[in-house]
Amino acid sequence: MRFEDFEVGQTFAASIVITKSDFDSYISFARTKNILHENPELAEKEGIKGIMLPGRSIIARAEGEMTRLAAFSDCIMLLYGMDGDSAWSNRHTRFLGEVYAGEELLVKYTVSEKKEDKGYGILAIDYEITRARDGKLVVVSRKNLYRIKM
């Protein structure tokens, strides 16, 4: 789609699974240090059963899946910023529940704002990520801004 084809309120959806191998690759690249990932016995003692995924890994994967959706696959676009939402006390992202490696997640993308800026289109995309097994909303991320060539 072209920038002018997107509409505020328009939604898209994807399903994602982040495997243990994906987790290992993410941790290797991001170099995130978390004692709960490094010490499974301590993690289990804290009630964590399995490999709990870092929130940023979930957001990164959700963004990656969005760029593969047919509507976005031909767009020349870059992540422009992640602004707080003034209607949401200037918050951007909240992680609301645990997600473990291997769980299926359902992602809903909503175009929440659209504007032109210096010859480029700017789309604000909101993410809502839900665990498939129980329907629990686990991540909300608002106003992920993408600069799209017009």
Residue pairs with C-beta under 8 A, 6 or more apart in sequence:
1 71
1 72
1 74
1 75
2 75
2 150
3 75
3 114
3 121
3 123
3 148
3 149
3 150
4 121
4 150
6 71
6 111
6 114
6 121
6 123
7 111
7 114
8 111
8 112
8 113
8 114
9 110
9 111
10 110
10 111
11 108
11 109
11 110
11 111
12 66
12 69
12 71
12 72
12 108
12 109
13 106
13 107
13 108
13 109
14 62
14 65
14 66
14 68
14 69
14 106
14 107
14 109
15 104
15 105
15 106
15 107
15 132
16 61
16 62
16 65
16 104
16 105
16 107
17 102
17 103
17 104
17 105
18 26
18 53
18 57
18 58
18 61
18 99
18 101
18 102
18 103
18 105
19 101
19 102
20 51
20 101
20 102
22 57
22 61
22 101
23 51
23 53
23 57
23 101
26 32
26 54
26 57
26 60
27 37
27 54
30 54
30 56
30 57
32 54
32 56
34 54
35 42
36 42
36 43
36 46
36 48
36 52
37 43
37 51
37 52
43 52
48 98
49 100
50 100
50 101
50 102
51 100
51 101
52 98
52 99
52 100
53 99
53 100
53 101
55 93
55 95
55 139
58 95
58 99
58 105
58 129
58 138
58 139
59 93
59 127
59 139
59 141
62 105
62 107
62 127
62 129
62 139
62 141
63 79
63 127
63 144
65 107
66 72
66 107
66 109
66 125
66 127
67 73
67 77
69 109
75 148
75 149
76 148
76 149
77 123
77 146
77 147
77 148
77 149
78 146
78 147
79 144
79 145
79 146
80 122
80 145
80 146
80 147
81 145
82 92
82 93
82 141
82 143
82 144
82 145
83 92
83 124
83 143
83 145
84 90
84 91
84 92
84 142
84 143
85 91
85 92
85 112
85 142
85 143
88 142
91 142
92 141
92 142
92 143
93 139
93 140
93 141
93 142
94 139
94 140
94 141
95 138
95 139
96 136
96 137
96 138
96 139
96 140
97 131
97 136
97 137
97 138
98 138
99 105
99 131
99 138
99 139
103 131
103 132
103 133
104 131
104 132
104 133
105 129
105 130
105 131
105 132
105 138
106 129
106 130
106 131
106 132
107 127
107 128
107 129
107 130
108 127
108 128
108 129
108 130
109 125
109 126
109 127
110 125
110 126
110 128
111 123
111 124
111 125
112 124
112 125
112 126
112 142
112 143
113 122
113 123
113 124
113 143
114 121
114 122
114 123
114 124
115 121
115 122
116 122
116 150
117 147
119 150
120 147
120 148
120 149
120 150
121 147
121 148
121 149
121 150
122 145
122 146
122 147
122 148
123 145
123 146
123 148
124 142
124 143
124 144
124 145
125 144
125 145
125 146
126 140
126 141
126 142
126 143
126 144
127 139
127 140
127 141
127 142
127 144
128 137
128 139
128 140
129 137
129 138
129 139
129 140
129 141
130 136
130 137
130 138
131 138
